[in-house]
Amino acid sequence: MHAPRVLTTALVLSLFAGPGLAQPAAAFAEPTRVAPASAVAMKSSFAPVVRRTAPAVVNISAKRVVRQQVDPFWQMFGLGVPQERMAQSLGSGVIVRSDGIVVTNNHVVENGQEITVALNDRREFPAKILLADPRTDLAILKIDLPAGERLPVLAMDDSGDTQVGDLVLAIGDPFGVGQTVTNGIVSALNRITDPSGEGGSAYIQTDAAINPGNSGGALVDMDGDLIGVNSFILSRSGTSSGVGFAIPAAVVRRVVETAVGGGRSVVRPWLGARTQSVTPEMARSLGLAIPQGAVVADLYPNGPAARAGLKQGDVVLQADGRAVADAADLNYAIRNHRPGESIQLSVRRAGGQDQTLALRAEPAPATPAREERTIAGRNPFAGAVVVNLSPAVAEEMGMDPLIGGGVLITNVGAGAARNVGLKRGDIVREVNGVKIGSVRDLTAATAAEVRAWRVTIQRDGRQVTATFAG
């Protein structure tokens, strides 16, 4: 079993989910809202819910080739050859369409070369990845079924009426022991573990026991509907400590719809503004009873926020009638819409008056064009992959989309770039006194033969200048 992945103290639970097109005939199942026959009956057993939901939860295994290094001591003497071995990761998944569409975590199948889905009835099928979305940690798989067969599915309940305290079941394959069901409650909603809000999810927190192997499994309510896909836990021991997180069904549905529609990536709308969370001091100065909301600090020219009428100093208090806790919460609310939809924002103006504005959801512009290139030659950037920096590229990289133009380093391979310490996310500003505004500028600047290179980059909001020998 693959070792569990830890985020900060967050342990990502399982371990491995490529493209193809689903059959258009199958449709999503509709969620059911049927109250239990009696509270006493429900408290005495979860068996009726388990019988209905367990057949749609599957086991997933992914194999990949791992290059195993030998002891560096022997390498100094030219002894020992790196060996290749087959590693396997185990996780869980959920069938969401009867034609064989399965949802799991991206980290379960990432880099997997052979992916197998084992159904509840023990049949196994090879699977291909339709879409992998690292930002939400979701992957959509497709298995090919015998003609005319339809699989049991879980209906996705993205109505938003899940409440803290609701009873839930977590179904998956922890530690590879086989399908296991644990119960608990919804401990919290809209948990955003990434302060920037770039991750794309506001998680459901639960105390239902989740352990390595549960990743990609189902979090279901007492109606037997899928309300979330289990993703990771917070733990110091590596096992469940009662703080687990699931990706909400609303996010899952967006990614599934993109995948079955043939999309290669999830298009996320952006606000077109830089915001900051309301602090207690801000709340007092703005006349707010409690410190909540997002203050507009800057606007992208002619972006969605500017066209909607937002201005610097405005405080966004609600999005589509739901209170905005902070800047990350607002970003999540915008990203969870489909392009073209209208979002109603409740805004407190600098003068104290309240106003409702309609913002049209649209993706960040990819201007200038990406123009990706790997730099070659005798220069400090050799081996670096660079692109023109646009709001779309910044969004993709999880950066501030209002950071401005320039040339962004997206990857650093073997070569001079790695040796001199360049990193993914660096922005190239100047080379030997020449301002760099595009990939073409950088290519031209690095083509010269010089005795020394004076390079200015921007990293983590600071500009750094260094000189290298030619």
Secondary structure, DSSP 8 states (H G I E B T S, - for coil): ----EEETTEEE-----------TT-----------S-HHHHHH--HHHHHHHGGGEEEEEEEEEEEE---HHHHTTT----EEEEEEEEEEEEEEETTTEEEEEHHHHTT-SEEEEE-TTS-EEEEEEEEEETTTTEEEEEE---TT-------B--SS---TT-EEEEEE-GGGS--EEEEEEEEEEEE--STT--SS--EEEE-S---TT-TT-EEE-TTS-EEEEEEEEE-SSSS--S-EEEEEHHHHHHHHHHHHTT-SS---B--SEEEEE--HHHHHHHT-SSS-SEEEEEE-TTSHHHHHT--TT-EEEEETTEE--SHHHHHHHHHTS-TT-EEEEEEE-TTS-EEEEEEE--B----S----EE--SSSTTTTEEEEE--HHHHHHTTS-TTS--SEEEEEE-SSHHHHTT--TT-EEEEETTEE--SHHHHHHHHTS--SEEEEEEEETTEEEEEEEE-
